[in-house]
């Protein structure tokens, strides 16, 4: 793992619809290893390496879940809407960063009522996000405006990144900066003249896989590997039957999600290459969410797709947790596979006779 790369991506703010900062980071890392960088009409970044053979896309979405300013009260409090899915109980009293139109980050806090001011009944009731507010320490709407905050500004959790022990990363927006980091490292490590490699950072995955659809139409790949995260079920309170992934036990092969089925030949090929490298892997499904595979598999006539996901604790919250061993296992397996891939193998994956 290139920890410095992942840290720079996690500390950047890129709520769905405002992916500019992560896009610029990806461009700066991909320029030296790509023959061309272009974009789709929504702003997904597509870096091409090579010019012959089948087109292989490595896809990670740039955006993160967050919020948007919807109202500023006369006494300086900010109401907001959620962007992407949130659990209300994971939001209260979290520090946030409001990205102003000038690019300045204004710190804020999702306010919470002290327990002294709550009845016993109120303490048992979850607070709906529509009742929540952000406090930036301003005393009036005019003071909020003076700090550059306006309706329509995007809000993310306060950026954070840390390494805990030998194997854990805890950070904001690991969903899906790990996919972006893996894509960059693969573009750097794969040097296969038999394929054309597309490193793709998509926009607006968290609000409907929109960048997956537009980038698929732009690059028209023959085969796609989607890199994302999935729920790790190895903590108290989660049913391990429905969420079997464990940190440190290898990346998850997503067999299906709400909008995609894995290509079975690609599943078998990934297992084969992982086992040849003595790399662990796990299997998972996801009926309540979707990855970018759900658009790449159907656009423009369709193509073989596999989504590979890092087990992740505490998704869609202020901070999440991954295993470095899982990241490295996925990176090493894919680098080996892609460096050996050729047109004959891709044709076999696309042959349904």
JORALIN-V685892 format. One record per helix or strand of 3 or more residues. SS is the DSSP state (@ for helix, = for strand). FROM is the first residue (numbers start at 0). TO is the last residue. Records with the same first field share a line. If there is no record, write none. Layout:
# JORALIN-V685892
SS: FROM-TO, FROM-TO
This chain:
# JORALIN-V685892
@: 2-10, 19-32, 87-89, 114-116, 119-122, 128-130, 140-145, 173-188, 204-206, 209-218, 263-275, 292-295, 298-300, 323-339, 342-348
=: 35-38, 44-48, 53-60, 65-71, 76-82, 94-98, 104-109, 153-156, 160-163, 167-170, 194-201, 222-230, 250-256, 280-284, 303-312, 319-322
